[in-house]
Amino acid sequence: MLSSFAVIGFFCLYMGILYTLAQWAERRAAAGQSLVNNPLSYSLSLAVYCTSWTFFGSVGLAASDGLLFLAIYLGPTLVIIFADGLLRKMVRLKSSHRITSIADFISARYEKSEGLAAVVTIIALVGTVPYVALQMKAFLATFAVITTHEGETGSWIGTHVGPIMVGLMVLFTIMFGVRRLDPTERHEGMVMAVAAESLVKLVFFLAAGVFVVYFLFDGMDDILNRLGQLPGLVRLGSGEGRGSSALTWASYLALSANALLFLPRQFHIAVVENQSESHVHWAMWLFPLYLFLINFFVYPIAMGGLLLGYPASQADTFVLRLPLDFGSPALALAVFIGGFSAATSMILISAMAMSTMISNHLLLPLVDWIPQLVFIERHLLKARWLSVALFILMGYWFELLVGEQFRLANIGLIAFAAILQLGPAMIGGLFWRGGNKNGALLGMTVGFAIWAYTQLVPVFVAGGWLSPDIMREGFLGIPLLRPNELFGLSGLDPITHTVFWSLLCNLGLYVLGSLWLEPSQESQSRAEAFVGAMSGASIYRSVSLHQAYIPVPDKRRRIEKLYERYFGPERALELTERDLKDVGLSGKKLASITELAELYDQVEKSLGGSIGSATAHRALTRADLFTPFEADELTDLYAEILANLRARPEDLKRKIDFYQERESLIKAHSEELEEKVEELEKQVARRRAAEEQLRESEERYRMAIEYSSDGVALIQATRLMFINRKLAEIFGYPRRRELIGRSVGVLVHELDRERVLGISRNRQAGLEAPSRYDFMGIRKDGSVVFIAVSATTVNYQGETLNLVYLRDVTARRRAEEDIRHLSRRLIEGIEEERKRLASDLHDEFGQALTALHMRVESLKNSLPPQAAEQKAGCSRLIGTIEQLADNVRKISSDLRPDMLDHLGLVPTVEWYVEDYKARMAGVEVEFGAMGFGGRKLDAQVEIVLYRILQEALNNVAKHSGAAHVRVHLTYSHPRVIMLIADDGRGFLAGTEEDGARKGIGLVSMRERAASVGGQIDIRSTPGKGSSIRVTLPARPAAAAQAESWQWQERLKAGS
Amino acid sequence: MKGFVTAKLNGLGQFGRRVQRVFTRPAFRVVVLVLSLALLFWPFMPHPRQFSGRFLFFFFFGAWLGIVVLLFGMGLSQTHRRKSGAGGKAPGAR
C-alpha cells in the first residue's frame, strides 16, 4: 500500500513530465521540427482509444464474459481495413474544409446546418459523459486499492480524491490543450503527451501481464490449462453466456468500430490532429498491433485473478491487485500510473474536443440568438475553459450517480451506443450522395432518443432518480415501451437491444428522410464534394480552390445584367468583357474560385467608379455572383491561407489592424512629411532670400565699416580680431594684417594702456565698463593720437566680442584745449583787470576823494560863521564826496572784494550773503560752511566760487521768486563743494527758460568752473526750486598746470 | 524503414508488384473484411459449442494477428504506391 500523498505526488510528477514533453514538442513544432509528424506518434496517439476501460475494464469484462471483450478491439481492427477509403477521406475533407470537430464535419457535409451541429454536440456530450465517468470510476477504484490500508483510509486526500481529481483534470486539460484559441485546433504538445501515455500504458500493462503469467503462474499454458480446475470458469472461456451471443458479439463489433472513428476524441486525434494522409497507412497496422499487444494479457490476467481466488466483482482491479498483493508494489504503482495515463489521455482529449464543440456549436449560436450574450464572443477562451470544467464535472457527477451500480465496461458501452447514433449520418455522408440534412437530423434525433430511453432510463432507475416501475411496466404502463424490451423485443442484452432499435430507426429514418425530401442544389454540391473527395474527377475542394470548375458564361450573364441596370446593354457588354479580360477570363469557360474572387473585385471596382463603392458593394451582393457553395469555397480558401499563415483569426485581425493602422500612420506621416518638406522648401527659400539679404546687408555693413570715417574693431578680450581700413589708417598702419591678432595695447599710450585694457576685459566679462571713453593712442611711428571710443558687445560666431568704434579726436581735443586755455586766460585776464580796476578805484580814486573830502572839510572850517550858506554848501559837498566814496568802494568791492584776498572765501561769502540779505528784503538766506578750519583756498578757486555765487544769487533774485535760499560750502579734500539751493519756482531743463538762463548766467558759471577743472550740476523741478552743485578742485592750479603741460607736450608730439 | 520495404517489394519483382496491386484494391479490403468477419464469427456457429477457452484464446488472437499481418501488407502497399502517386501531406498540415 502507498500513501495517498505519495500517489498524488507521483501523479503530479508524472503530469509534470508529460507537460514538459508537450512543451518541448510545441517548441520544436514552432521551430518547424515537429516531433509528432510521424506515423508512430500518430498510431500511438490513436491508442487514446484504450482508456481505463481497456486497462481495467477489459479484465473485468473478461472475468465475467470471457473473450467478449475482444469485440471492443476487433471492431476497430476490422474498420481500419477501410482506413484508406474512410479515415484518409475524412482527413482530406478535414483539410479542405478546415474542420475542427465531428460536429463541424457533419454540419459541413449537410449544408453547414447549425441545428445539426448542435444535435451532434448534444449527442456527443451526453454520450461522452458516461465515458468520463468510467475514467473517474476507474481512477477512484484503483486509487482506493493502492492506498487503502489501516490508518490511511480516513486521510483527507483519500476522502477528497474525487474533487481533487476533477480539479487536476480541468487544470491539465486547459494547460495541455486549451491554453489558447487555435483555428486549426491542432495541439502538437498534447498529441505528444497522448502518444507518450499510450506507450506508458502499453509497457506497464505488458509488465503486469508478464508478472501474472510468468511470476504468479508458470506461463500462459499453465493458466489456460487450469481453467478447468475451477467450476464455472470453463464457460467463461467457452463462448457461452453473454459472450456466446453472436448478436452481442456483432453489436460490440459495430459499437467499437463506430467508436474508433466517431467518438469525439477519436475523431479529433485521427482526423483533426492528423498531419499527413500517409500516416493513415502506417496506422492501418501499427494501431491494430497495439491493440493486439495491450489485449494479449487481458484474458490471462482475468483468469489468473480468478484462479487465485479473487471474486469476479473485483476483476476490474485485478491488474492492480495482483502485483500489489503479491509483493510488487513498484509494479502496482507503475500499473496505477499506466491506468491513470489511460484515463487522463481520454479525459484530456475528450474535454478539449467537447469544449470546442460546445463553444462553436452551442454557445456561439446561442450568442447569435440572444444579443445580450454577445460579450461571450470576447471571452471565448474562458468560455472553453468553463466548458472543460463543466464537462469533467458532469462526468464526475455521473460517476457518483451510477458508479456503484455499473461496471466499467457497461458504462463504456453506454457511451459507445450513444456515439453510434452519429454513424449513419457520417458513413452516409461520406459514401451516399443522396443523404441530406433532413434525413441525418431525423435519424440522429430519433436514434438518440431511443438510446436515451433504453440506456439512460435504466441508469436513472438504478441511480434512484426514476421509479423501477417503468422498467417492469413500461412508460405510461405500456408494456411495449419497456426500456429493456422496447416494442416487445426481448432476449437481447441491453446494449444489443439498444443497438438494434436505435440503429434500425436511425438508419431507416436517415434513408427515408433523405429520399423523401428533395435535396437542394446546395446539398447536392456538398454531397458531391464529400462523397467524391477521393475521386480525381470530383469537385474536391482543396483542388477546386485552385482549379477551374465554375462556369464563366453564367457569371458573365449576371455581370452583364448588373451593368445593364446602370449603363445600358451595349456599355454593359463592353464593361463585362473588359473586366473578364482584366482578370484573364476572357474566352474561358471555367474559372477557379480565386479567379472568381478576382472578377468580383474587378467588377466592384469598375462599378464603384461610377456609382460609389458602397452602392456597388450592395449591388454586387444582390447580384448573387457567388452561390452559397462558392462563398463557402472562398471562405475555405481564406481559412486555408489563414492556416498556412499559422495565425489565429484574432492574430490575423490584429496583424491586419496593425498593418492597416501602420499604413494609415505611414500615410498620415507621409502627408505630414510632405507638408514638412513643402514647409522646409519654403523655409529654405526664405532662408536663401534671408541669406541673400543678409549677404547684401553684410556687404553693406562691411562696406559701411570698411569705408567708415571711424575706425572699427572687433576685440576678443584684448585681442584685435577685426579692424577696418580707417582704424589702420588712424594708427598709421599701412596693412591691417599687421594688427590682426595683436593686443589692442599696441595702439594705446602707456599712460592709458592699463585703463583701456581693463575696460575691454571688464566689458567682455560682462562687468561694468563705460561705453564711451577717451584714450591716448599711439601710432606706428610713435606719435600720439587722441581717440574717442564708443564700445559695445556683440555675439559673433557664438562668442561675445567687443565692438568698438574709434574716432580720431586729436584735432577736436586740441581745439577744446585751446578753447579751455583761452577761456581760462580770458577769465584770468578779466579778473586781473577787475582787480587792477578795483585797486585803481580804491587806491587812486578813493585817495583823491579822501583828499577832496579833507580839503572841503578844511574849507568849511575856514569859513566864518556868517558864511553859513557856504558852510551848508560845503557840508552838502562833503556828503556827496562821502557817497561817492561809498560808491567807489562798492564798485571796487564788486569788481574784486578785498576780503577775498585778505580773509579768504568763507568770510567773504558770509559778508556777501549778509549784504545780499540786506539788499533783498523778504528773502531768507541761510549760509553754512564746514571743513575749512581757516584753510585758504587757491585764489582762482575762491574767485570762481565767489563769481558763481554772485551769479546764482542774482538769478534767484531775478527769476526764482524764492523766499528761502541755502548756501553751503564744504571742503572735502581734494575738492571743495558749494551748494546753492532755493525754494523758488524752478524750471525745466532744456526749456526756453532754461535757455534764457543759460544765455545769461549758466553758461558763464560752467565756463568758470571748467576753467579750474571743476563741474557744475544743476537740478531743478518746476514748483520745487532749483539747486546748483559746484565741485572744484581745491588746488586746481597745479593740476591744471600739469595737465596743460601734458597736453601741450602731447600735442606737440602729435602734430 | 520505408526504403527497406520498398526495396524488398521491388526485389520481389513481378510477384511483388502483383501483390501490391491486389493489396491496394478496394475489393481486396472487402474480401479481407468478409473473411475476417467469417473467421471471428465462426466460433459462434457450431452447436453445441465445444471449444475450450484455451482454443478460443489462441484462435481469436491467431486470427487477429493474421488480420494485422494483412493490414501490414495493405498499409505498406499503399505507402509504396503513394511514393510515386497521389497523396502526401495533408493540405493545411503543419
Interface residues (C-beta under 8 A of the other chain):
Chain A: A29 S34 N37 G66 L67 L70 L74 T77 L78 I80 I81 F82 D84 G85 R88 V91 R92 K94 S95 S96 R98 T184 R186 E188 D221 L224 N225 L227 G228 L233 V234 L236 G237 S238 G239 E240 S244 S245 A246 W249 A250 L253 N274 Q275 S276 E277 S278 H281 W282 A283 M284 W285 L286 P288 L289 F292 F296 Y299 M303 G536 S542 E640 A643 N644 R646
Chain B: P26 R29 V32 L33 S36 L37 L40 F41 P43 F44 R49 F51 S52 G53 R54 L56 F57 F60 F61 W64 L65 I67 V68 V69 L70 L71 F72 M74 G75 L76 Q78 T79 R82 A86 G87 G88 K89 A90 P91 G92 A93 R94
